[in-house]
Amino acid sequence: MAAAPAWAEKFNIAVVPDTQNYSDITLPQPRGADTFTQQMQYLVDNRDDRNLVFVTFAGDIVQHGDGQFRQKMEGAPSGSFAYHDTRAEWDIANRAISILSRSGIPFGMVPGNHDYDNFSWWEGPNSPGASRPLSGGRTWDFYFGPQSRHFAGRPWYGGAYNQGLNSYQFFTGGGKRFLHLSLEMQPAPDVLAWAQRVIDANPRLPVIVTTHEWLHPDKVERSNDHRHYFEGSDHLPPDEVWDRFIRKNAAIFLVLSGHNWTPADQGVSRGQNLRIDRNDAGYPVYQVLQDYQGNTIGPDGVAGSANGGAGWMRFIEFDTDQRKIYFSTYSTLLGRYAGRNGEAAFGTPARYSDFELDFPPQLLD
């Protein structure tokens, strides 16, 4: 039997999924920006109470990528558009995340499909270029790359690859050092080769992976939007990433993701799931989806009274004494937990909002 930890401790990591509706300048503002800021301030203010040791962002930080995007004008003749610059969205995200980065709490960020340079481009007259496959991270690198003010010189930031779209971080909890890999959406073979080198250089550290797309919200299958976003490129869908990389690394025990959610019904959307597979070493790998962007019920209880996301985020508490990992779901906007006391939340059973898992062998060495 594995030895007990040197001392008992509870510590948390937080998962902030899909903030794109908070940043979106076509949605009510500053309502969304205020929710984003509130989330970051909550993490900082409750750092000690929660023993918060790390934060990970699951991607889709903004809604409209880089450059310019267009929006159909209601009531205008066909083909009439309003044109927008996306800098305002990146600035909203940057201001909010600066609250977290000033605190010194270690954190990692992955891009979602909305964060690539050409996500919002279109083909045709006045087009800035073809929109697929998704590519490029110039703006991401400027705001959230390794030389940005958020990460440059941070002792817990290990390094980055491909315009900062992939990176790795370290944090410590319960007397144990962890490695966290932030991998871009559907990483390509060269990204996985880089990630393998990072793991090989840090043997015996338990590993958490955050990547934008991984699980479906309404069936226990891995997602596959490859043809929609990356056809014609060498990006790999989640099943291939599992076979080529995740399952081959015994140290990886947790994969976190966002991206997938169901259309909202009266302001409520399903965006949670859990899948457990065994890796090649026979150890369990916990794969957890959290994406609350379809939820728009605000403090007044009315659908549409909050920008999509409504302040919901995930907390993952590690209890080294009980050897349990507790997953909870909390909204800073509503000041409440989802799934407590058997309550169904987001149209799914409470077990996807509030649940516990045993420490896997990767944490018991």
N, C-alpha and C positions, 0 to 999 in steps of 0.2 A: 504493500500500500504506500502511496506517495506520502512524503512527510508533510505535516501541516505547515502553513506559512509561519514565518518567524514571529509575526504578531497579527492580531486580528484587526482588520480595517475595512471600512466601506468607502468606496470611491466611485465617482461617476464619470462617464463620458456623455456628451450631448451630440445628437444628430440633428442638424438643421437642413431639412429637405426643401428643394424647389421653392425658392423665394421670388420667382419671376413675377408673380402678380403684385408683390409689394413694390417692385422696381418699375413696373409697367407704366409708362407715362400716358397711355391711352385709357387707363383705369382711374377711378377716383383717387386724386392726390390732394393733400399729403397723407390721406388715410392709409394707403399701403406703406409708404415710407415710414410713417409713424409706427406701424406694427413691426416692421423690420428693426427699427431702432429700439423699440420696446423689448423685443426678443434679446438683442445683444446686451442691453442694459440689465435685463434679468439675469443673464448668465454671469455677468460681472458681479452684480450685487449679491448673488447667491452662491458665489464660488466657494466660500468657506462652509456654509451650511450644507451644501451638497458634496463637499470635497471634490469639486470639479477639476479633473486633471487634464482633460482634452475635449476638443470640439471638432466635429467633422461636418463639412457642408457637402451635400449629395448632388450638387450641380443645378443647372438652370438658375443661375444667380440673377440673370436679367432675362427679359422677354424677347428682345429683338436683335441680338447679336451686334455686329459692328456696322459702321457706315450709316446707311440710311434705310428707312423702310417706308412703305406707303400704306395708307388706310383709305378704304372706300368711304366716300362722303355721303352721308345719308341725305336723300332727297335730291342729290345732284345727278346730272345726266350720266349715263353709263360711260365708264372710262374716266370718270373724274376722281382724283385722289388727293388726299392731303399727304404731304411728304414730311417725314420727321427725321431728326438726327438722334442717334442712340446714346450720345454721350450723357444725356441727362439720366438715363437708366443706370449706366455704370457709376455715375456720381452718387446716385441714391444708395446703391449697394456699397460703394466705397466708404461713404460717410458712416453707414451703419456698422460695417465690419471694422472700421477704425476704432470703435468703442471697445470691441473685443481685443484687437491687436494691441491697443495701449495698455491693456490690463496685464499682459504678459502670459496669459493662458495659452498653452500650445494649441495650435489648430491646423487643420489641413483642408484643402479645397479641391474639388474636381469640377471640370466643366461639364455641363449638359449640352444637349444638341442646340439649345437656344444660345449658347455662349460662343459658338464658333463664329469666325469672321463673316461667313457668308450665309448664315442661317436665314436671314430675312431678305436676301436678295431675290430678285425675280428676273425672268427672261422676257425680252421684248423691248419696246421703245423706252428710252431713258433708263434702261437697266444698268446697274453697276457691274453685272456679271452673272454667269450661271450660278445656280444655287445648290447643285448637288454634283458629286458627293460633298458632304460637309468637310471643310478643311480650314486650317489656319487658326492661329491663336495670337495674333499681333496685339489685339486689344486686351485679351486675357493676360498676356505677358506684361503689358504695361501696368495694369491695375493690380494683378495678383500673381505675377511671376516671381522668381527667386530674388530679383533685384528690387522688388517693390518695397515700400516702407513697412509692409506687413511681415516680411520674411527675411530681408537682408540682415545678416549679422545675428540672427536668432540661434542660440546654441542648440535648440531642439529641432531645427529645420535642417534635414540632412542633405538635400539637394533636389535637382529637378531635371527634367528631360523634355525635349520637344516644346519649346516656347513656354515652359512652365505648366503645360497641360497635364503633366505627370510629376509627382513629387513624393517625397517621403519625410516622415517626422518621427520623433521619439517622444515618449512620455513615460512617467513612472507612477505606478499605483500599487498599493499593498506591498511595497518593497520590491516590486518586480518591474523591470524595464520592458516596454513594449515597442514594437515597430509598427508604424501605420503607413500603408501605401495608398496614395491618392492616384487612381488610374483614370485616364480619360475614357469617354464613352466608347465601348467596343474597341479596346486597344488593339493595335496592330502587332504583328510578330516582333518587330524591333522594340516596341514598348515592353512587351513581355520579356524579351531578352534582357533589357535594362533592369526591369523589376527583379528578374532572377539574380542578376549580379548584386543587387541591393540585399536581397535575402541571404545570398551566399556570403556576403561580407559581414553579416550580422547573425552568425549562427546561434541557436538556442534561444533567440528572442521569440516570444509569441507574436503572431502577426495578425493585424486587422487590415482588411482591404475595403476601401470605399470606391465605388464606381457608379456612374449615373444610372445605367440601365442594367437590371439583372432579373427581377421576378415580375410575373403578371400579378395583378391585384385580385383576380377572381378565379384563378386556378393555380395549382401548385406546379407550375412549369416556369422555366426560364423564358424570358422575353426574347423577341427577335424582330427588331425594327431595322435590320441590316439593309434590306432592299430599299427601304424608304429613305434612309439617311446616308448610307455609305456604299451603295452599289457602285461598282467600278473602282473601288479602292481596296486596300488590303486590310481594312479593319475587320475584326473578328466578332461574330455574335457571341452572346454569353455561353452557350453550350460549348463552343470551341475554346473559349477562354478557360472554362472549367477543365476540359480535357487536356489542354496544352500546358496549363499553368497551375490553377488552384489545386486540383486533386494531387498533383505531383509534389506539392510542398506541405510536408506534415505540420509545419509550424502555423499555417493559416487556420484559424479557428472561427473567424467571423467575416462575413461579407455583407456590407451595408449598401443600400441603393435607394433611389427615388424613381422619378420619370413616369411611372405607370400609375394611372388612376382611372376611375370610371366616370362617365358623365353624371353630373350632379342631379339628384332628385330632391327638390325643395331645399337646396343648399347643402345637401349631404352627399358625400362621394366616398366610394371605397378606394382605399389606397394603401392597404397594409397586407402583409402576408409573411409566412414563415415556411422555410423549407430546410430540411436537414438531410445531408448526404454524407456518406463515408468517403474519406480520401484514400489514397493508395496505401497509407499506413494503417488504415482501419479506424482512424479518428473521425469524430463527427465534425462537420463544418456547418455552422449555423448561418443561414442566409436570410436576411431580414429586409423587407420592403417597408418604407414609410414615405408616403407622398400625400400631403393634405391639401394640395392646391385646388381641389374641387369643392372644398368646404368653405362656404361664404356666410355662415350664420354668425352674426356679431353679438355684442352684449345685449342687444334688445331682443334676441331670439328670432329675428326675421332673416329669412334667406336673402342674400344679396346685400346685406348691411355691413359686410366685411370684404376686403379684397381676398381673393382665393388663397387659402392657407390659414386664415383666421388665427394666426399666432401659434398654431400647433407645432410641437416638435417632440422628439424622442429623448428620453433619458435612459441610460443603461448603467445600472448600479452593480458593481462587483462586491460581493460579500465574501471576504477571504476566510471568515470563521465558518460560515455555513456552506461555503463552496457553491454558491448560487449566483446566477446572473439574473437580475430583475429588470424587466423592460417596462417602462411606463410612458404615458403619452400625456403631455401637458400643454395647455394653451395659456400663454401670457396675456392674451387679449381677453379671454373669458375667465381666467383665474380658476380653472378646473381641470381635473383629470378625466380622461376617457377610459371607459371600461371598468371603473371601480365598482365594487359590490355587485358584480355580475351584469352591469349595465351594458347593453349593446351600444356600439358607437360606430359611426361612419357606415352604417348598414352592414356591419360584419360582427361576428361574435366577439365578446369581450376578450377572448383569449388572444386576439391579435393586437389589442391595445394595451393589455396589462397582463403580463405573464412572466414566468421564471423558467430558467434552464439550468441544468447542472454545469459546474465547471467541467470543461472537456479536458482530456489528458494534456493538451498543449499548455494548460495553466498549472498543472500539478507537478511539473518537473522540479 
